[in-house]
Amino acid sequence: MSTITLSNRHNSVDISLYGGHVLSWHHNNQPIFWLSELADLSGETAIRGGVPICFPWFAEQGSPKHGFARTEMWQLIRHTETEALLELKHNQRTLEIWPNRFRIALTVMLSDDTLLLSLVFDNTDSKSWQFGGALHSYFSCDNARAINVASLDGLMFHNSLTGLEQQFNGCQLPNPIDAIVPSVNKIQFLPSIAASHTVTIDQDGNDSCVIWNPANNHPTDVSKKQQWQFICFESAIVNNLITLQPRQQHQLSQRISLSK
Ligand SMILES: O=P(O)(O)OC[C@H]1O[C@H](O)[C@H](O)[C@@H](O)[C@@H]1O
């Protein structure tokens, strides 16, 4: 699989051109993103873990699930030691699935304690089109059942894995969880009791934050041993799809910062 690596004194980030997929981010050798030990890295199917890109829709709002961007080859436009620009443009395959011309620019920018992931969607067609999608980030943690996200405290959400309307209780995320939580632009959590850093995710251009860990109903490319070791906090466009006129753009981003 064709990959590039960004690095500086404390960090290293691997990016696969297949899917324009950030595979890993290590800070002082600790994983910030989770990559499944069973992830298929053959370049023939979506990769479990890291940061899949969902476009032009989220989940089963179209077919294939989560769109085609995560299973297309992206092009590397340029990179330095700490910054990469990748691009995906419509092609014959994408036009057959979704008949619209587009360009997506993915920027990955690393600094001492921050990683910026930015997607700019560009309508290069002569007609308008509508889309959704996500930065479907998998964060590494010791135990997805014991994550404290104070900023969610008290919010109601629909859990599609239990079918229940539930309420966040700041001390721990419910499990299993698959929730589309509207209007959440900031998440802060401690990935483990022993972690030397708090993770802060600032999201922009999204309408929702999707939170996912399916517990025992995990997919086959997640091992039993690792099932609690990730939590997805996704910057997603799910409910209010975006319409772009010709030459119009939209940016979707996650800025992930680590603090003591
Ligand atoms: O298995 P995938 O196609 O990668 O989807 C993985 C998950 O993505 C999102 O988090 C959705 O909310 C889940 O419903 C879905 O199961």
PDBQT file of the ligand as one rigid body, heavy atoms in Angstrom, charges set to zero:
ROOT
HETATM    1  O1  LIG A 301     -18.424  -0.814   8.959  1.00  0.00    +0.000 OA
HETATM    2  P1  LIG A 301     -18.410   0.561   8.329  1.00  0.00    +0.000 P 
HETATM    3  O2  LIG A 301     -19.063   0.582   6.985  1.00  0.00    +0.000 OA
HETATM    4  O3  LIG A 301     -17.008   1.110   8.266  1.00  0.00    +0.000 OA
HETATM    5  O4  LIG A 301     -19.256   1.512   9.270  1.00  0.00    +0.000 OA
HETATM    6  C1  LIG A 301     -18.895   1.687  10.594  1.00  0.00    +0.000 C 
HETATM    7  C2  LIG A 301     -19.860   2.595  11.359  1.00  0.00    +0.000 C 
HETATM    8  O5  LIG A 301     -19.758   3.888  10.860  1.00  0.00    +0.000 OA
HETATM    9  C3  LIG A 301     -20.516   4.894  11.583  1.00  0.00    +0.000 C 
HETATM   10  O6  LIG A 301     -19.968   5.124  12.813  1.00  0.00    +0.000 OA
HETATM   11  C4  LIG A 301     -21.971   4.546  11.690  1.00  0.00    +0.000 C 
HETATM   12  O7  LIG A 301     -22.648   5.406  12.574  1.00  0.00    +0.000 OA
HETATM   13  C5  LIG A 301     -22.149   3.118  12.122  1.00  0.00    +0.000 C 
HETATM   14  O8  LIG A 301     -23.528   2.783  12.029  1.00  0.00    +0.000 OA
HETATM   15  C6  LIG A 301     -21.321   2.186  11.269  1.00  0.00    +0.000 C 
HETATM   16  O9  LIG A 301     -21.533   0.861  11.647  1.00  0.00    +0.000 OA
ENDROOT
TORSDOF 0
